[in-house]
Amino acid sequence: MKIKPLFDRVVLLPKEAEKETKSGIILPSASAEKSQIAVVVAVGEGGLVEGKEVKMQLKVGQEVLYARYSGTEFSLDGKRYIVVKQTDVLAVLE
């Protein structure tokens, strides 16, 4: 199945939260926070959204930081995805 977001929406594949610190300490799953870093899987076409022209600035494959409580989560083929508005993406990681 293929995912095609509409208008100013972006489909993200969240990265797994770190399970070990840089110094080698293993974190229990209960203390691990939800990761806010994801890879862009699909991008909508933009267009006229709420009376304003929206130009999409994200591209498939970019690694991004997104707002913690934004979007709608869903599972497809055993993977967890999140759909957010382009404005919920805070930064592109380079």
Buried (B, 14 or more C-beta within 10 A) or exposed (E): EEEEBEBBBBBBEBEEBEEEEEEEEEEEEEEEEEBBBBBBBBBBEBEEBEEEEBEBEBEEEBBBBBEEEBBEEEEEEEEEBBBBBBEBBEEEEE
